[in-house]
Amino acid sequence: MLDSFERRFRDLHERSLDLIRATPNDHLFQKPRQLERSLAMFSIGEYVLRSAGAVEQTFGGISTRLWDDPFEWTLPERLATSDAVAEYLEEVERTRQKTFASFKSDDDLLKKIPAPEHLRTIFDLMLETIARASHYQGRAYAVLQMLSEQTLPKI
């Protein structure tokens, strides 16, 4: 299980970097046009930041028991370029790797921790996080496809 999670989170990170590298700075925080009766759309940058923020919140929470929402330090005003977003993605990946290194076996995934409101297994937290982060990343790919005619990075 640990190997599977490691691979999935690493792949998520690599896909986010590929997506950011494929996005011109002028498209990074451009929102697609809103259609009546459609869901509110965010930009590629916002979706990638939400994806990485989910990972950062979970792994920061597992390691420190602080479940801070990274929203405040991931605002587009603070991370306005593809390079700045890529640096943040690398920081999140280091946090994830550091926390992952503390796991010795699959049994660690069955431990329950306060997360943040009630006890949950680490397995459950990571499963939910990979699903949520992948969902946001998929939306970022969709927005890139709407804004650009370039070939999308391989998913």
Contacts in CASP RR format, 6 or more apart in sequence:
PFRMAT RR
TARGET T0000
AUTHOR 0000-0000-0000
METHOD contacts of the structure
MODEL  1
MLDSFERRFRDLHERSLDLIRATPNDHLFQKPRQLERSLAMFSIGEYVLR
SAGAVEQTFGGISTRLWDDPFEWTLPERLATSDAVAEYLEEVERTRQKTF
ASFKSDDDLLKKIPAPEHLRTIFDLMLETIARASHYQGRAYAVLQMLSEQ
TLPKI
1 106 0 8 1.000
1 109 0 8 1.000
1 123 0 8 1.000
2 100 0 8 1.000
2 103 0 8 1.000
2 105 0 8 1.000
2 106 0 8 1.000
2 108 0 8 1.000
2 109 0 8 1.000
5 100 0 8 1.000
5 109 0 8 1.000
5 126 0 8 1.000
5 130 0 8 1.000
6 100 0 8 1.000
8 130 0 8 1.000
9 55 0 8 1.000
9 96 0 8 1.000
9 100 0 8 1.000
9 126 0 8 1.000
9 130 0 8 1.000
10 93 0 8 1.000
12 51 0 8 1.000
12 55 0 8 1.000
12 130 0 8 1.000
12 133 0 8 1.000
12 134 0 8 1.000
12 137 0 8 1.000
13 55 0 8 1.000
13 89 0 8 1.000
13 92 0 8 1.000
13 93 0 8 1.000
13 96 0 8 1.000
15 137 0 8 1.000
15 153 0 8 1.000
15 155 0 8 1.000
16 48 0 8 1.000
16 51 0 8 1.000
16 52 0 8 1.000
16 89 0 8 1.000
16 137 0 8 1.000
16 140 0 8 1.000
17 86 0 8 1.000
17 89 0 8 1.000
18 153 0 8 1.000
18 154 0 8 1.000
19 44 0 8 1.000
19 48 0 8 1.000
19 137 0 8 1.000
19 140 0 8 1.000
19 141 0 8 1.000
19 144 0 8 1.000
19 153 0 8 1.000
20 28 0 8 1.000
20 45 0 8 1.000
20 48 0 8 1.000
20 82 0 8 1.000
20 85 0 8 1.000
20 86 0 8 1.000
20 89 0 8 1.000
21 82 0 8 1.000
21 86 0 8 1.000
21 153 0 8 1.000
22 144 0 8 1.000
22 150 0 8 1.000
22 152 0 8 1.000
22 153 0 8 1.000
23 44 0 8 1.000
23 45 0 8 1.000
23 82 0 8 1.000
23 144 0 8 1.000
23 148 0 8 1.000
24 82 0 8 1.000
24 148 0 8 1.000
25 81 0 8 1.000
25 82 0 8 1.000
27 43 0 8 1.000
27 44 0 8 1.000
27 144 0 8 1.000
27 147 0 8 1.000
27 148 0 8 1.000
28 43 0 8 1.000
28 44 0 8 1.000
28 45 0 8 1.000
28 80 0 8 1.000
28 81 0 8 1.000
28 82 0 8 1.000
28 85 0 8 1.000
29 43 0 8 1.000
29 44 0 8 1.000
29 45 0 8 1.000
29 46 0 8 1.000
29 76 0 8 1.000
29 80 0 8 1.000
30 43 0 8 1.000
30 44 0 8 1.000
30 147 0 8 1.000
31 41 0 8 1.000
31 42 0 8 1.000
31 43 0 8 1.000
31 143 0 8 1.000
32 41 0 8 1.000
32 143 0 8 1.000
32 146 0 8 1.000
32 147 0 8 1.000
34 40 0 8 1.000
34 41 0 8 1.000
41 143 0 8 1.000
42 50 0 8 1.000
42 139 0 8 1.000
42 143 0 8 1.000
43 76 0 8 1.000
43 143 0 8 1.000
44 140 0 8 1.000
44 143 0 8 1.000
44 144 0 8 1.000
44 147 0 8 1.000
45 76 0 8 1.000
45 85 0 8 1.000
45 140 0 8 1.000
46 76 0 8 1.000
47 136 0 8 1.000
47 137 0 8 1.000
47 138 0 8 1.000
47 139 0 8 1.000
47 140 0 8 1.000
47 143 0 8 1.000
48 85 0 8 1.000
48 89 0 8 1.000
48 136 0 8 1.000
48 137 0 8 1.000
48 140 0 8 1.000
49 74 0 8 1.000
49 76 0 8 1.000
49 79 0 8 1.000
49 85 0 8 1.000
49 88 0 8 1.000
50 136 0 8 1.000
51 132 0 8 1.000
51 133 0 8 1.000
51 134 0 8 1.000
51 135 0 8 1.000
51 136 0 8 1.000
51 137 0 8 1.000
51 140 0 8 1.000
52 70 0 8 1.000
52 74 0 8 1.000
52 88 0 8 1.000
52 89 0 8 1.000
52 92 0 8 1.000
52 133 0 8 1.000
53 70 0 8 1.000
53 74 0 8 1.000
53 92 0 8 1.000
53 133 0 8 1.000
54 129 0 8 1.000
54 132 0 8 1.000
54 133 0 8 1.000
54 136 0 8 1.000
55 92 0 8 1.000
55 95 0 8 1.000
55 96 0 8 1.000
55 129 0 8 1.000
55 133 0 8 1.000
56 70 0 8 1.000
56 91 0 8 1.000
56 92 0 8 1.000
56 95 0 8 1.000
56 96 0 8 1.000
57 67 0 8 1.000
57 68 0 8 1.000
57 69 0 8 1.000
57 70 0 8 1.000
58 125 0 8 1.000
58 126 0 8 1.000
58 128 0 8 1.000
58 129 0 8 1.000
59 92 0 8 1.000
59 95 0 8 1.000
59 96 0 8 1.000
59 98 0 8 1.000
59 99 0 8 1.000
59 100 0 8 1.000
60 66 0 8 1.000
60 67 0 8 1.000
60 95 0 8 1.000
60 99 0 8 1.000
61 67 0 8 1.000
61 115 0 8 1.000
61 116 0 8 1.000
62 99 0 8 1.000
62 113 0 8 1.000
62 115 0 8 1.000
62 122 0 8 1.000
62 125 0 8 1.000
63 95 0 8 1.000
63 98 0 8 1.000
63 99 0 8 1.000
63 102 0 8 1.000
65 113 0 8 1.000
65 114 0 8 1.000
67 115 0 8 1.000
67 116 0 8 1.000
74 88 0 8 1.000
78 84 0 8 1.000
79 85 0 8 1.000
79 88 0 8 1.000
102 108 0 8 1.000
103 109 0 8 1.000
103 122 0 8 1.000
108 122 0 8 1.000
109 121 0 8 1.000
109 122 0 8 1.000
109 123 0 8 1.000
109 126 0 8 1.000
110 121 0 8 1.000
110 122 0 8 1.000
110 123 0 8 1.000
111 121 0 8 1.000
111 122 0 8 1.000
112 119 0 8 1.000
112 120 0 8 1.000
112 121 0 8 1.000
113 119 0 8 1.000
113 120 0 8 1.000
113 122 0 8 1.000
113 125 0 8 1.000
115 125 0 8 1.000
138 155 0 8 1.000
141 152 0 8 1.000
141 153 0 8 1.000
141 155 0 8 1.000
144 150 0 8 1.000
144 152 0 8 1.000
145 152 0 8 1.000
END
